[in-house]
Amino acid sequence: MFPKEWLSAKPIESFSTSVSAPANIAFIKYWGKKGPQLPANPSLSLTLSESRTLTEIDFKLQNKLSVELWFEGKRAESFEKKTLDYLISLSQSIPVLGQYHYKIQSQNTFPHSSGIASSASSQAALALCLSQLMARATHTGVDWNVASSLARLGSGSACRSLKGSFVVWGETSRVPGSSDEYGLDVTKLIHSSFHNAKDCILISSSKEKEVSSRAGHGQMKEHPFAQSRFVQARENFSQMWDGLLKGDWEKVGELMEVEALTLHALMMTSNPGYILLEPSSLEIIRLVRLFRKESGVPVYFTIDAGPNIHLIYPESAHAKVEPFVRHELIRFTENGNGVIWDQMGLGAK
């Protein structure tokens, strides 16, 4: 999986870099693993533009691996331990990574752990920083597929936040070149009507989730509906792929909503079951469906592993969606102003 040059790389004395990596929102959900951080079904996501993690790392050569992590100006010991464990695991394959002190400073442009894929953006940023270090140490360029694989080992969905606007992760016969190992940029294949797609994120709650996504994935191992879900996900992927190729917003939107509600149904029917949606989440969903029925505006909802609602719609519908959000939906958000206006992005930089 890693370039052979990495396995025998010699350390450099010091190196500093910074990366801005986006969150992504999955249209077809990844929920359940096989093997070492591999997906049980293919997923497809839209890379965002404004919801990002900004990470700076100073690498300093020393005799052992250590991590100092600051998140939004405060020492973050829980993140520090997770990052240390991740780097220790990587150093077993890439020994040079075990010879640095990592001083990491990170911040988000959106609430952490509230269901806007903060692990995806943060792990994507970290993986690209590591890829830059290894490119410098081996006098090579950054391989985006390798960077995506590095990100996947920290957080599965992070592999979809490195490059591209529409990304497929998981091997499927419908998409040549797709892989379980890394995310594949498929933007050029997607119908132009989906380009510049908008995502209005309605924050029902910015509180940290009661159950992490990692724990939720773990529950899928014994879930009574797991195998049926993986069959459903593949069928939904195939149908949505047809819609994305043809520019069929209605088909894509309907499947997007099915996927979102299925994700939360799986959480509720886990053992033990849990509910991440808030009453305000359900009211927003009801009003979105009513607005679409009455107005004909192609605006659809999806939800990540949290309470917050993403409204996905074409750029041409923004003039009608914006006043609807401001007049009807914003009052159901946190503090009456919990809205992030986002859109299709281009990946990490």
Summary of the structure (lengths in Angstrom):
residues: 349
radius of gyration: 20.0
end to end distance: 22.8
largest distance: 65.7
contacts: 1217
relative contact order: 0.17
helix: 45%
strand: 24%
